[in-house]
């Protein structure tokens, strides 16, 4: 059986090595399962201490996706089979991996070709060089499956201008490469045809100097040669409208504005429709988590997300959302609460209550 994550060492002209990590689950758009997360965490940790490794290049197999998220179908099935510990084990390892990438002491290039969603967004967010290509599509569409933007999303999206992060959380809107660059979710645009050239240039480089500078020089060269091909940004076009809708004193007013939105723009209309048909419980949880996460550290965000994510799977709309969208594919989810106004305050409190009681948060030692 082919390994779902492949690890390669590329020798450089200066006697060093570039570590190449390939998510190799092409049929599932490189979605992450627990075994893949374990392998990734182990290899990142090992290469962190390996003096020969000067740079990490993270990519997805195939042309369709870097990573479409977590393997939520398997996670749902584990819970249905009676393994209520599965969500905690999955999310704890995923968040440890994401945090490790955010704090990694060596340059990390993430080649975000194709679909970058959910867990793929989490892997990419911590990389030093976050590359989008001509085919990149980025989104955090968790509201459609009864989750919310996790993998550090509470921290990352909160720092976007004009409350665009909240708009992304509520609408699952799709970002093209120009959107990702405009928001800083990506910091290099390189045509996908240059991928092999980038790897070859990393091998040919002299790594005897500052490794971040060497990596930057290589990546920037190809970014400069791709500059003319960047598409048009929908986020930039609609920034003021999004800001007006999201900058309200309460959540009901935001939803009211989305309901009242009249537009002939298909991108905006799709975003609006997702916001109004997604899980109301997830929407309320996402909004509350945004408020709570505004001024806390990344470490604290991952700790709070572990609470929420476990509760969403075991007590929220997750199982029904995954069933409707990805298992039965009837696209007719029966959400626990049809409207945000119907979500009881005590249910929201329950979602934010640690499922391990008085014990320490499993991520307290991040």
C-alpha positions, 0 to 999 in steps of 0.5 A, a space after each residue: 500500500 502506498 504511504 499517504 505521506 511521503 518524505 524525501 531528502 534532496 541533496 544540495 550543491 553545498 552538502 545540505 538537504 531539502 526535506 520534501 513532504 508530500 501529502 499522498 492521498 490524491 483520491 481524497 484530495 489529500 485529506 488528513 487522517 490521524 495516521 497522516 498527522 502522526 507521520 507529519 508530526 514525527 517527521 517535522 520533529 525529527 527534521 527540526 533537530 537534523 542539522 543537514 536539513 536546511 528547508 522544508 518543502 510541503 506539497 500535495 500529490 496530484 493537480 487538484 489539491 494541496 489538502 482539502 481538510 481533515 478526513 471528516 468521514 472517517 472521524 464521523 464513522 469512528 464516533 458512530 462505531 462508539 469511539 468517542 475518544 477519536 475526536 480528541 485524539 485527532 484534533 490534539 495531534 492536528 493542532 500540535 502539528 499546526 503549532 509546530 509549523 507556526 513555531 518551526 525554527 527552519 524555513 518552511 515552504 508550503 506549495 498551495 496548489 489547487 484546493 486549500 481548505 480546513 486542515 490544509 489551511 491550518 498546515 499552510 498558515 504557519 509556513 514562512 513561504 505560503 505559495 498560491 498558484 494559478 489553480 489555488 482555491 482557499 476556503 474555510 467552509 466548516 459551517 457547511 458540516 457543523 464545524 467552525 474555522 479551527 486549525 488556528 482559524 480563530 486566531 488567523 481570521 481574526 487578524 484580517 482587515 475589515 472583519 473579512 475573517 468573520 465573513 469567511 467563517 460565516 459564508 465559507 466563501 472561496 478565495 482565489 490566489 489574488 484574494 489570498 495574497 490581498 489578505 496575507 493568507 498567502 505571501 507568494 504567487 508562483 505559477 504551478 509550472 515552476 514547481 520543479 524549477 523551485 525544487 531544482 533551484 533549492 538544490 542548486 543553492 549555496 546554503 552556507 549562509 542564512 537559510 531564510 535568505 536563501 529560501 526567500 531568494 529562490 522563492 522570490 525569483 519565481 514569484 517575480 516571474 509569475 507576477 503578471 498572471 495574478 487574477 482579479 480579487 473579489 475580496 478587494 472588490 467587495 471589501 467595503 460592503 463586507 466591512 459594513 455587513 460584518 461591523 454590527 453590534 450583535 450577531 442578529 444584525 449581521 445575519 439580517 444584513 446577509 438576508 437583506 443582501 441583493 446582488 447579481 454577483 454570483 460569488 457574493 450570492 453563493 457566500 450569502 446562501 451558505 451563511 443562511 443554509 449552514 449550521 446555525 449552531 456552528 455560526 453562533 459558535 464561530 461568532 462567539 469564538 471570534 469574540 473570545 479569541 480577539 486578544 489571546 495568543 495562538 497557543 490559547 486559541 488552539 487550546 480553546 479550539 480543542 474544546 470546541 472541536 470535540 464538542 462540535 463532533 460529539 454534541 453539535 451538528 458535525 455528524 449530521 453535516 458530514 452525513 448530508 454533504 459527504 456521506 449520503 450527499 443529499 445536501 439536506 442537513 437537518 440542523 439542530 436549530 434552523 435559525 441562529 435566534 433559536 440556538 439556546 444560550 445554555 447550548 452555546 455555554 455547553 459547547 465552550 465547556 471543556 469535555 474533560 471536566 476539571 482536568 488540564 487541557 491536553 494542549 496545556 504543554 504546547 
